[in-house]
Amino acid sequence: MSTLNLLLKSAYGIISEFILPTPGGFSTKAAYRVVDVAGLEFFLKVYDKSLPTTRFFVERIDFYMPVLNWLSRTPALCGRILTPIQTQSGTYKVETDSDVYVLFLFVKGNVPGIQGMTHAQTMELAETLALLHNIGETTPFEFYGLDEDISLSFCKQLTNFLNNVNVKCGALYELVSPHVELLHSAIQITLQLRDTTRLGYSPLVLCHGDAHGNNVIQSEHLVLADWEDLRRAPAEADLFIYAWHPHGDTLLATYAAIRRGYNINRELLYFYVLRRRIEDVWVDIQRMTEENPDEAEKKQLLNFICQGIEEIQKVYRNKSIFL
């Protein structure tokens, strides 16, 4: 821990009393709970710069962290979202040869998980998203680098993989090969929706991008964490997550009651649900083929890919449930 102690002192002026490992989420290499000599608590996240699947998050830090800092101090969202901590030089990250570090105020509480979200927590999450989206319509400055990327490059990457899957072997091939036609069709539909329903859609608001039950903390308020996907997009880029909430209908109903002037676009919900599942499958394939996971990680990734394909099949064949 001596390296972390030195980094915290030199970059943030924090003299740590103790540092404990803590869960950090999908994108992180490691995470720590830091308590300084005055008893203040911080949350330190570490990203591995070399990994293809985390490079995107690292590259966006300078764009989204200043906005998150501003949002965390607005009257509407103060206490409801993570608060970033700047370095002594005013930046939002510390970079070494191999890693990138970002720091937040620590939030004490429990993570309910996707299936553990209660009815009350779902209503509070819907309220937080509505407040965020309303703020996003009236922002005081321009947000560079935060417009949603609608190129959907992962569709092309997954297509290339599927076109060559017959020359591969092993457990990944056995899992994916029976579903090549399904995945090609789902990709085609997603790109069609991108070019029709999504392209040029307005208004765009600030969206969290990944507001499921694993990214919230039950403290005094429900606190929305893991803001790496913060972007300007249609509100449905957040609301699609209702499809994985045990009280999904409550999420949409509560949101609609708060933002009375906004009509939820069901076609966009369908686009974002399908888009997300395709991206998830590709990211897990990429992690398995490009990041040298150990055997336990491979087993977990194969399970994630299997679940993702099952979700795509369900979503692709049951579009009517979104409309």
N, C-alpha and C positions, 0 to 999 in steps of 0.2 A: 504493500500500500504506500510505500515511501514515494513512489513516482506520482501517485495521485495527490498525496499531501503537498508535494512540491508544485504540481500543476495548479491546484486550487489556490495556494498561497500566492504564486507568481502572477497568475492570470486574473484571479478574482479578489485577491486580498483576504481569502478565507483561511483561517487557521482551524483545521478540523480536529475535533475531539475524538471522533471515531467514524469509520466508513464501513458500511455493510452492503454486501451484494443484495440486489432486489430485482424482481422481474422488470424487464424493460420493453417487451413487445417484439413483434416479428422482425423489425428492421434493424434491431440493435445487436451489437456484438456483446455488450455487457451494460449493466446499469447499477447504480449505487445510491444508497441513502446516506447522505452526509450530514453530520451534526457538528456544528462549530463550537468553539469554546464558550460562546454566549448562549448556547442552547437552540440557536436557529437551525432549521432543517432544510436541506436541499436535495434535489433529485438530479443526479448526473447520468447522462446517457452517452454511450460510446458507440460510434459507427466505424466499421471496417471499410476503409476507402477502396480496397482492392476488389470487393465483391460486386459483380455486375448488378445484382438485385438491390443493393443499397446505394449505388452510385447516384441514382435519381434523387434520393432523399438528401444526400450530402450536398448535391449541387443546388438544391432549392433553399438551403438554410438561410442564406443572405436575403432571399426574397420574402419568405413567409414569417421569419422570426420577428422582424420589426412590426409587421402587421399584427401578429399574435400579441406582442407586447402592448400595442395600442388597444387592441380589443379587450385585453385582460384588465385594463384600467377604465373602461367605459362603465357608466353606472348600471347599464343593463346586464353586463356579463361579468362584472367584478365578483369573484368568489365562485363563479360557475365554470371557469376554464383555467387551464394552467397559466402560470405567470413566468415568463422567461427572465433570466438574470443575465445582464450584460457583463462583459469583462471590464477590467479597469480602463482599457483603451476604447471602450464603447462598442466593441464588436459582439456578435452573438455566438461565436464558436472559438474553440482552440484547436489548432491543427498540428499534428505531428507527422512524421514520415508515413506512418501506417494508419493512424486513426484520427477521428474528429470527435470533439467533446462539446456537448451543449448542456446548459444548466438551467434548472427551474426551481421555484419554491416547491418544497415537498408537500404533498397532500395526504393527510392521514385518513384512512378509510378502507373499505373493502371493494373489490371489483366483482360485480354480480355475475359477469359472464353473459354470453348471448342468450342462453336458455334460462338464466337466473333473474332476468329483468322482471320486476313486479309491475303491476298495473300502474301504481303511483309513480314509480321510477320512469316508466315509459311516458307518462303524461309530462313529467318534469323535463325529460329529454326533448320532447316535442316543443315545449315552451322555450327551451334554450335554443333550439334550431330556429324557431320562429323569430326570436330576438336577434339572433345572429344574422338572419336573412334580411330583416328590417334594417339593421345597421348597415349591411352591405349595400343597400340601395342609396344610402346618404353618407358616403364616406368623404372625409375632408381632404384626401390626397389620392394621387394615382398609385396603383399597385402594379409595379413592373414585375413581369415574370410569373404572374399568378393566373393568367388566363388559362382556362382548361385546354389541354392538348387534345384536339379532336382528330389528330392524324391516326390514332389507334395503331401505332406501329407494332404493338404486340400481336395484332391480328396477322400482319404479314410475317412476323417471326414464327408464330405458331403454324401458319400455313406452310412455310418452308420446312419446318420440322415434320409436319404430317406428310408432305410430299416425299420425304426421305425416310419415313419411319420403317419402310420395308427392308432397308439395308441395315437396320439396327437389330439388336438382340437383347435378351435378358428380360427382367421383370417389367421394365418400363414399356418395352415393345409389346409384351403379352397383354399389358393393361390397356394400352392406347389403341393398338391396331384394330380391334373390333369396332371402334367408335370413330374411325377416321371420317366416314361419310357424314355422321352426325355433326362432328366438329366443323367440318367444312361448311355445312349448311348453316350452322349457327353463326359462324363468322360472316357468311354472306348476308344473312338477315341483319346482323349488327351493323355492317357497313352500309346497307341500304337505309336503315333507320338513321344512321349518322348523316347521310346525304339528304334525307328528307325531313324527318321530325326534328332532329337536333341542329342541323346546320343553319346558322343564322338566327337561332332562337334567342329571344330576349323576353323579359329582362334577365340579366345576369346578376347574381348576388354572391357574397362571400359564403363559401360552403366548407364544412369540415372535411367531407369526402369519405369518412370511414367511421361513422357514428354508431357503432354497434356496442353490445354490452361488455365486450372485453376492453373497450376504450373509454369507459366511464368509471368513476370512483365515487362510492357513496360516502360522502363526508357530511358536513352540516347541510350543504346542498349537494345535488348530483353534479360532479365536476367532470367536464368533457376533456379528455386527455388525448395524447398522440395526434398532433396537428401536422404531421409531415405532408398530408395531402391537401392542406388548405389551398383553395383555388377560387377563382371567379367562374361560376357556372350557373345553370338553371337550378332552382331550389330542389328539383327532383334528383340532383346529384347527391343530395343528402337523404331525401325521403325514400329512395329506393330501398334503404336498409330495413324498411318495415317488413320486407319479405322474409327476414330472418329473425324478427322479434316475435316472442310469444304473444305479444299484445299489439301486433302490427296495425290492426284496424283502429285501435285506440290512438296510436301514434299519428296516423293520418287525420283522424277526426279531431283530435286536440289541436293539431297544427292548423287545420282549416278553420277552427273556431277562433283562433288567435289572429291569424292573417286572413281576415274576412274578405279582403279585396283580391285575394289570389286564388285562382282556380287550378287545382292540381292536374297536371297533364298526364293521363294514364299511359299514353303512348311513350312518353319520356320515361316514366317509371319502368316500363317494360324494357326499353333500350338500356337503361342503366343497370337493371338487374342482370340482363344477358351479358352486357359489356363487362361487368365486374366478374362474373363467373368465368368468362373466357380468359380474362386477364389473370385471375387467380390460377387457373390451370397452367397457363404459360409460365408464370413466375415460378411455380413449383417444379415444372419441367426444367426450367433454366437453372434453378438451384441444384437440381439433381444432376444435370449434365455438365455444368460449368463451375461448380463450387466445391467439388470433392467432399461431399458429406460422408460421415462415417456410416456404419451399417444401421445403427439405430435411427439416425437421421433419414437415411434412405427409406427405411420402413415407414417412418412417419410421413415423408413426402409422398410415397406411393399411396398411402391412405388418403392424404389430402387430395391428390389428383383423382383418385377414384370417387371421392365424395363430390368433387367439382364437376366431373363428367356426369354423375347422376343428377346433380342440380341443373346442369345445362339441358339434359334430356327432359327433365320435368318442366323447366321454364319454356323450352323451345316447343314442346308439344302441348302446352297448356296456356297459350297466350291469353285466352279468354278470361283467366282469373285476374288479369291486371286491368281489364277494360270494363 
